[in-house]
């Protein structure tokens, strides 16, 4: 929301504060000011430019198209020699002169400073200006020639009435649509000034003089009261469409609104003045002389002001005549019904439209206008007539129109009654706020106090759509009273609470620190996905959670896996020649289940590209399936004893070669290589390895895991190696399990250090070289004991896996 300081001050005549002071107050009362900018109605403000008189002119001796002039810029008699190339320069003219040191701001191009120079050997001490050279227009046919009565020496900024302003950019929160106008901001500002400075500032509304008698010739029909509770149609004839007066153009251009013509500018001005959007129809283009507020017909065609033909749907609300749609209600006007230079009679619309209906239409057609911004958040139903009368009066004054009559349809709005307790407010704040100050604040914010006592009965203004409860009134009082005026207590009381073990937040921090220490980078992705992406992880027992009003088709469902956002990050980096990535993300995934919705916090890990780059001691190594497996095993070893389990032939929606850790058939961790068809969906042409940890399941596993301290053994550790021949389909996990089951007390670990398949190997076979670590914490083992154990190991391996010694 952009507010012009000059415009704002016109409603508070006694306000003399600077923009920075006003910005600080607005921020304190909940209207956060993001920036303050300078605005000038002419770029550069014509600073340094003066009105001069061409006293002499002669031809340049060395250039046919140049003239040597001598101009005066004051009454001292001093003449300044200026070389001029304009064909229309002549003695006796009043012109605009820029002397050396003046900075020129042209209509197009960069600014530049005038310097004392020589042009074709002749000294030139300034410049006689054309209108495009100083930002006053686009013509470059010659210099600007002013009327004979233009006073020599007068500043050009004064002569052309150049205005300077400051514009305040407010980051308006969605609930404060009441402040989406100059009068709305002025109302809050006056309330704050009265409370904090104890001044008698008052809000001065523009006076309305026009009285409307009679009914307009155009009739109005509303098909559904819920879509439009109020519709006013004012007929104004005899208007002359043309340029707006300078004061009107300056006001709207200061806040970034382009001037179009006097009628459209007036509707924009009033909307930014009081917050009520208006729309002007060309009366001659209303078929059947009737306006109908109705829903669009299925696939009905309509051409909007931007010249685009749009296909409407039955959820769209339109303003139509007896033949065709003329306007998307509250959103955008039609190309063939708007005001043009030939328009002589208009019908001015001021209405209240259902915010939900307007919001759906704006989203569906991706039309986000100043009008829809206000209607979809809740326009003030009590301001429709005031805004219409204000605009009508301006049209009479500026466009020479005559008001012919008004057609109105109005349905009552329910009052918002709230019971409020000053004692409750004081208990809420921990500080007593005097009742008279509470009353002053509420009345300055347009709350009606119907009765007082222990419980006050209030009626909230209808434009405050966010105030419906007593706590909302607390907020209104406190933001004007000043949160900084609430004293900080000398002590803070707190009750100690037992936290859950393990603490989920600390667990997440530990995992995050561990992964970062392994060289992974944390990423954060949007929790919204495209519905077609969620299709990659369809589950018959759950469904997508779709947004009712999505911003786009790319962000229309909540994600059901962390995978997609990470793959988008991978694709983004690959497209920028960054092929080596190791990412992790901590976030939630969402699914729709039979009894509602389910949110699950997960940790995603992505590996792709090179694990290490080439260096002077070695070559580059690729990140592989086993790189991911090693990282995840190291991570889970910190918390649980369960080892990774490879799921041979296990079907997964987006992974192959799946491994994981499972507890009671619930996945604590799952990982593997991302399926090629999934990578193709994201235009990724290199392998990506992905793992996901379900935090809730990990916490349950940690609760069941008991770690015991064990002294470092005094007795030696024994190493034994075995070279085995086994079937190619036997996994190391089966071999490892067979070895450990032989004697879990003595055999501490089993590792594979060589795998061979290929030449001189029988078809369907492979060779594993494994290493066993054996230890006895009570004594030194003898060779025969170790040999006996190894025989049992070999027997168990052969029985369980079919492997034999090579």
N, C-alpha and C positions, 0 to 999 in steps of 0.2 A: 504494500500500500504506500503510495507516494502522496505526501502532503506539502502544499506550497505554504511557506511561512507567511507571505503577504496575504494570501487568501485566508489563512487561518485567523490572522489578526483582524480581518474585517468583521469577524463575528465576536471578537473580544476587544472592543475599542480601547480599553484601559491597559491592555497588555503591552509592555515595553521590554520584555525579557529577550535576551539573545537566543539564537537557535540552539546553542549548546546547553543553556540552562533549561530550555523547554524540553530538549531531548532527554536530559537527565530525569526530569519529572515524569515524562511519558514512560520511560523505561521502568521507573519505580512503581508505576501504577499498572504495569502489565502490558504496556504497548511498547515492546522492545524496539528501540531505534538502532538500525543496523548501520546507517551512514547519513551524513549531511553533505549535500553537494551545492555548489554555486550554480545559479542559473541566470543567464542573461538573454533577453529577448532577441538581441543581435549578438552573434558570437564576438567576443572581445569587448563588447559594450561600447564600440566606437571610441575607445579611449585614445586621447592624443589628437583626434581629428577635429579640425576647426573649419568654420565657414570662411572662405577667402574671396577676394575680389581680383579679377584679372585686369590689372591696370594697363599692361602693355603686352603686345604680341608681335613677334617678327619671325621670319623664316630662318631655319637653321642653315648655316652656310654650307655644310657638308652632307646634308640629308634632306631629300625632298619631302619625306613624310613626317619630319619632326619640326616642331615649333619651339621657339624660345619665348617663354612668358615670364612676366614679373607680376607677382601677386602680393597683395597685402592681406594680413590676417588680423589686424587690429587697427587702432586709430592713431598709431605712432608715426605713420608715414613711411615706415620701413618696408622696402620691397624685397621679396625673396625670388631669386631666379630659379625657374623650374623648367626643365626640358620636357615637353609633352608630345606624345605621338598620336593623340586623339584627333580625328579629322574634324570634329565639331567644336574644338576650342576656339574662342574668339574674345577679343577685348570687350570689357564691360560685363562679363558674365559673373554670377555668383556661383561658386564651386566649393567642393569639399577638398581640403588640403591636408596632406600628411607631411609634417616637417621631419627632418632627420631625428632619429631616436624613437619614432612612433612605430609600434608593431601593427602590421596589417593582418587581418584575418579574412581571407577571401571566402566566397561561398563554397568553393571547391579547392582542394589542395592544401598545402602546408602554409602555416603563418610565416611571415618574414618581417625583418626590421628595415626601415628606411634609413639609408646612409647617405652622407655627402659623397657625390660621385661625379665623374666626368662622362658625358655621353657624346661620342664623336668629337671629343676635344673641348666640349663646352661644359662648364661646371653646372651641376644641377643640385639644388638644395631642397629637395622634397619631391612630392608627387601630387598631381591633380587626379582624383580618383573616379573610377567608373563604379557603378552600383555593385557589380559582382566582385570587385576587388575588395570591398569592405563589408560584404555579407548582407547587403540590402536588397539583393535581387540576383537575377541571372543574366541580365543584359550586359554585353561587352561591345556594343556598337560605338560607344564613345563615353566621354566623361559625363557625370551627373551635372545637369544644369538646374540650379535652384531658382525659385521665384525671385523677382527683383527686390521684394521686401525682406528677404532673408538677411538677418543682421550679421554684418562682418565681425568676426572675432568670437561669435557664439560657438560654444562647444557643440559638435555634431550630436553628441549623446542627448543634450538638452533639446536641440532642435527637432530631433526625431523621436523624442520622448522614450528613449531606451530605458527599460526597467531592469532592475537587478533583483534577484530573489534568492532565497535558499530553500531547497527542497529536502524534506525529511523522509527517509525511507524507513518504514515501520515493518518489522517482521510479524505480521498479523497472525495470531494463532486461530485455528478453525472455529473456536467457540466465540470469538469476538468480532463477528460480522457487523455488530452495531457500531464498530469503530472504523468501518470501511468507507468513511466519508469525512469531509472537513468538519461538519457540524457534530458528528459523532465524537471525533477526537477533541473538538473544542469543548463539548459537554464534560468529558472526563477531565480535561485540563482545568476548567473552571472549578470543578468540584475539588480537585487537588489543591489549587491555589487558595481557595477559601479556607480549606482545612489547615494547610501548612503555613501559609503566610498571613492568615487571618485578615485577608483583604476582601474588598467588596466587589470583586470582579463579577461581571454578569454576562450571560450568553445573549447576544443580540441577534434574533432571527430577522431575516429580510421581511419587510412589510408587504402584505398582499393587498392590492386595491381592487382587483377585478372581481365583479360579482357575476355569477353565471345564472342567467335566467333562461328558461325554456329548455326544451329537449332537443338533442341533436337529431338530424334527419336519419342518421345511420342507426339501425337497431342492433342489439346484442343478444346472443343466445349462448348459454353455457350448458353443455350436455351432461357434465358430471360436476356436482358441487365440490367434491373432494379435490378435483384437479385445479379448480380456480374458484376461490371463495369471494373474491372481489374483482370486478372489472369495470373500469371507467373509460368511456370513450368521449373525448371532447372534440367538437368540430370547430375548426378555425379556418375562415375563408379570407380571400383577399391578401394572402401572404405574398411577399416578393422574395424569392430565394436568391441569395447572393452571398458575398463575403461577409464574415462576421466583423463587428467593430473590434478595434485593437485591444480593448480591455478584456473582451471575451477570449480572443485568440491567445493573449498572453497568459491568462489563467489556465486554460486547458493545455497549452503547449508547455507550460512550466512543469506539469506532471506527466509529460510524455504522450499526450493525446494529440493527434494530428488534426488540424482544422480542416473541415470539409466544406460546409456551408453554414449559414446562420441557423437553420432549423435543426440540423443534426448536431451542431455545436451546442445549441441550447439544451438538447436532451442529454448530451454528455456532461455538460456543466452541472445540470441539476442532479444527475446521478452521483457525481463526485462531490456535490455539495451536501446532499442529504442521505445518499445511499439507496434511493429508490430508482431502479432502472425504468426508462420510458422508451416508447417506440412511436415513430411518426409514420403513418401510412399516407400515401397520395390518395385523397378521397375519390378522385376520378377513376381509380383502378380497383375500387371495391365493388365486385360484381353483385348485383341485386341489392346494393346498399345495406348489406347485413354482414356483421362480423359474428362468426361462429367459433366458439372455443370447444374443440373436439379432439379425440384421438385420431391419428392418421389411419388411413385404410392400408391393408397389407399391400406392400410393394408400390405404394403411391409415390409418384415422382415429384420432386420439388427442387427448384434451382435457387440456391442461396446467394447472398450478396457477393460472394467471392466468385460467382460464375460457374460453380460446380453443381451438376445435377446429382441429387442424392436420392437413394431409394429408402423410403421411410418404412417404419414398422408400426404395429398396432400399439406399441408402448409410447410412441412419440406423441407429444401434445402439440397441436398446431392451432394457429389463428387462421381461419379460412373465411372466404366469402361464400356465396351460394354455389360457386363453380370450382374453386381451387384453393389449395393452401397458400397463405400469404406470408407466413412467418412461423418459425419454430419457436413456440412459446417460451419466452424467457431466455432464449439462447442466441438466435441469429435471425436477421430479417431476410426477406426474399428479394431476388434481383428485380422482379417485375412489379413490385408494389411500393418500392421506396420512393423517397423524395428526390426529385431531379430539378434542374434549373427551370423546367417548364411547369412545375407544380404551382398551383395557385390556391388550392384548398387542401387541408390536411385533416386527418383524424388522429388525435393524440391518444395513445393507449397508456394507462397506468393501472397495474393489476397486481394481485398476489397469486403466485402459482405454487403448487405443491412442490416443496424442495426435492423430494424423492424423484418425482417425475422429471423435473428439470435436470437433475443429476444424471439420470439414466440416459436421457436424450443427448446431453453433452458428451458423456462417455462413449455412447454408441457411435456418434458421428465425429468424435475427436474434435469437437468445437468447444474450446474453453475461452469464453469471452468475459468481459467485465460484467456483463449482465448475468450470465450463468453463475459466475463466481458469487454474486450476491444472492440470487434466488435460491441456489441449491444449499446455501447455508442458513437461509431463513430471513427474508426481507421483512421490514417493519410493516405490518398490515395497517397501522394507523397513519402511515406517511403517504399512502397512495394519493389521497386527494390533495394534500398540501403540495406534493411534488408536481402534480398536474397543474394546479393553479399557479405555482411559481413559474413553470415553463410557459404556460399560456400568457402570463403577464409579460414575460420577456419577449415572446413572439409578437405580441401587440406592439411593444416598444421598439423592437429591433427590425422586425420583418413587416410591420405595418398591417398586421392581420386584424381580423374582427372575430370575436367569439360568437358562434351561432347557437350553441346549446350543448348540453351534456346528457349522455345516456349512461346510467349506472345500474349495476347489479351487485348487491352486497349481501353477504351472509355473515351472521355474528361469529365472533371468535370467542372461545372460552377464556375467561379470566384466569390468571395464575395467582391463586391465593396461597400465602405461605404464613405459617405460624412461626414467630421468631422470638427468642428469649434473650434479652440483654445479659442475663445472668449466665446463660449457656455460652454466649460469646466470650464473656470474661473468663469462664472456666476453661474454655477452649484455648484462649491466648495466655492464661496465667497472669493476666493483668487487667485492672479495672479501667474500662473506657467509659467516660461520663455519658449518661443517657442523652444529654442535649447534643453532644458531638455525634453520637450515633444517628440521632434524628436528622441533624443537619446534613450528614453525609448521604443518608438514604433519600432525603427529599431532593438533594442536588442531583441525584442519579435517577430521578423520576419515579421513585417508589412511592406509592400512596400508603400512608399509615392510617388505617381505618379505625384502629383502637389501640390503646396502650394499657399497660399494667404489667403483671409478671410475664404475661405472654402478649406480644404485639401481633396484631393481625395486619399483614401487609398484602398489597396487590403489586406484583412485579410488572414492569413495563413489558409489553409484548415483544418489543425489539430485543429484549434480553432472553433469547431462546435457551441460553445455558443456565438460567437461574430458575430452579424449580424446588429447591429444598432449603432448609434453614442453614445448612453448612455453606450453600452457595451465597447466601446473604452474608455470612461471616466473612467470606472471601472479599465480597464487595466492600464491606466496611473496612477491612484490614488493608486492602491495597490503597485506598484513599487515605486512611489514617496514617499509613506508613509502616511497613514491616520493620523499618529501622527504628521506629519509636517503641517497639516492643522490647522491654529490657531483657538482657541476658541474665538468667538466674545465677546466683553465686555458687550454687552447687547443683549437681546432677545426680538424681537417684536412679539406680538401676538394679535389677534383680539378676543374680547369676543364673545362667541357664546351661544345662548339660547339652553338649552338641553331639550329634550322631557320630558314631565311629564305624567306618572311616568317614571323615568329613569330606563330602563330595567336592567342595570348593578347593580344599587343600589337595585332594587327589588329582583334580584337573590341573592344578598348578604344577604338581610334581610331574605328571605325564608331559605337560607342555615343556617344562624345563628339560626333561630327559630327551625329548625329540629334538628340541633346539640344540642341545649339546651334541647330537648326532649329525648336525648339519642340515636339519630340515627347517624350512621357513614356514611360519604360520600365515595362513591366508584366511580371509573372511569373505564369504559369498552371500548373495541375496537368498533369503529363504523362500522366495517366490520363483517358480519355474514356469516354463511353457508346458501346457497340458500334454503336447505330443512328446515331450521329453520324459514326463512321468510314466508314459506308456512303456518305457524300457524296463520298468520295475513293477509290472502289474501283479497283484496278488488277489486270488479269488476270495480271500477272507477280508479284504480291506479295499477302500476306494479313495479316489482323490478328494481333497478338500478344495473346492472351487470358490474363488472370490465372487461375491455378488456383483461388485462394480470394479472389474479389473481395469488397470490403467492401459494395458495392451494385451494382445494375444500371447506375447512373450512372457508375461508375468501374470498368469491367470489362475494358477494353482499353487498350493504350498508344496514344497519339495517332499518326496517320500524317500529320498536317499541323499547323502552328502556327495555322492559320486559326481553328479552332473555339474555342480558349481566348480568342482576341482578340475574336471575335464575342460570346462570353458576357460579356466585360468591357464591350463596347459596349452590349449589351442591358441589362446591370446599370445602367449610367450613364443610358441613355435612360429607364429606368423610374423614375429619380430626377431627371428633368427636366434632365439634362445631355446636350445633343444634339451638342455640338461636341467632337470628339476627334481626337487624333493620337497614336497609340501605336506603340511598337516593342517587340519581345521577341527575346531571344537564347536558343535552346533546342534540344533534340534532338527528332527525329521518328523513329519506329521502324516497320519493316516486316519481315514474315516472307518470306524468299526460299527458293529451292529448297535451298540448302545451309546454311540456318541462319537467323540473324537479322541485320538491318542497322540500324545507328544512324547518323543523319545530322544534323550540327549545321546549323541554319538561322537566318536572321534574318528576322523577319516585320515588316511595316510596314502599319498601318491608318490610313486617313484617312476622316473622315465629318463631315457638318455644315458649319459655317461655317469658312472659312479665316481670315477676319478679321471682327470685330464692327463694327457701325456706330460711327462716331466723328464728331467735329466737322468733319473734313476729307473725309469720304467715307462711303459706304454700306457695309453688310456685303457680303462676297463669299463665295460658296459654294466649298467644296473640291470640285474636279472631278477627272476622270480625268487631266487635264494637271497638276494640282497634284502628284499622286503621281508622274507621269512625270518632272516636273522635279526632285523630290527624289531619286529613284533615279538619274537621269542625273548629277546633281551629285555624288552619292555615288560612283558607279562611275568617274567621270572622275578621281577621285583615285588610282585604282589601275590601271585598264586603259584602252586607247585605243579599244576597240570601242564603237560607238554602239548605242543602243537600236534594235531591229528589231521592227516591228509585224508580227504574224502574222495576216494577213487570213484569216478563215474557219477559223482554227486551233481545233480542239476541245479544250476544257479541262474538267476535272471540275467546277470551281467558279468559273471566271472567264470573262468575255466581254471582247471587245476586247483581246485579250492582246498585250502587248509584252514584250520580253525581250532579254537578251544571251546568245548561245549560242556554244559552242566545241566543235567536233567533235560537234555534235548533242546536247551536254550543256548543260543550262540553268544558267548562272551566276546569272541573275536572271529572274524572271517576275513580271508584274504585270497588273492589269486591274481591271475592275469585278466585284464579287461577284455571282453569278447571283441573280436574284430568288427562285428556289425555295429557295436556300440561306439567304438572309436570312429567308424565311418560316419556316424550320425553327427560327430563333432569335427569332421574333416581332419582327423589326426591319423598320420600314416607311420607312426612309430609305436612300439610296444609300451603300454602303460600298466603298472602293477599297483593294485589298490587293496587296502585293508580297512575294515571298519570295526571299531570297538563299541559295544553297547555298554554305556556307563553303568546303568542300573544292574545289569547282569554281572559286571565286573565287581561292583560293590558287594553283591550277594556272595560271590565266590571268595572275596577277601574276608568276609565275615566267617566263612566256614574254614578258612585256612589258618593253621596254627604253625608258626615258625618257632623252632626250639634252638636254643644256643647249644653248640657242641664244641668241646675243647679241641684244640689242634692236637692231632695224634702225635704221640712220641715215637710211633713205630713207622718203619719205612713203607712207602707206596710202591706197588709192583706194577709194571707195565707189561702187557702181553699183546702181540699182534697176531691176527689171523687173516689169511688170504682165502677167500671163499668163492666158489663157483655156484651160481644160483640162477634160477629162471629170471628172464628179463622183466617179468611183470611183478616181481616181489619188491616191495618198497623197503627202504631202510628202516622205517618205523616198525615194521613187523620183525625185522632182524633185531633191532634194538630191544623190543619188548621180550623176545625170546631169550636174549642174553640176560637181561635184568631179572627176569622171573626165576632164573636158576638160583640166584642167591642175592637178594636185595641188600643184605647186611654187608657182604664183602665186595660186591661189584658196585663201584661208585659211579662209573660213567662208561658210556660206549660212544665212540666217535668213528666216523668214516674218513679215511684220509686218501683213498684212491678208488676210482671207478674206471673200469676198462670194458669197452665193447669194441669189436672190430676184428682186425686181422688175427687169424689163428684162433678165433673164438667160435665155438659151436653156435649154430643158428639158434636164436631164441634164448641165448644164455648171456650172462654178464659176470664180471668179476668185481667183488668188493674187497678192499683191504680195510679192516677195522682194527681199532685200538681199544683195549680194555684197561681201565684203571681199577686195581684191586688193593684193598687195605683192610687191616684188622686193627681196631683201636685198642685191643687188649694184649696183643703179643706180636712178635715177629713171626711171619708165616714161613714155614719150611718149604723147600722145593717140591717135596712130594705132595704137600697140601695144595699148593698152587696147581701142580700137574693134575691132581684128582679133580679140582674145581674146573679146570679147562676141559677135561674129558666130559664132565657133566654139561658144560656149556655147549660143547660141540654136539653132544647127543641131543640136547634140547633144540639147538638150531636146526639140526637135520630133521627132527620130528615136526617142528612147527613151520619151517619154511622150505625144506627140501634141499637146503644148501649143503655142499660138501667142501672139504679142504681141497685146495688146488695142489 
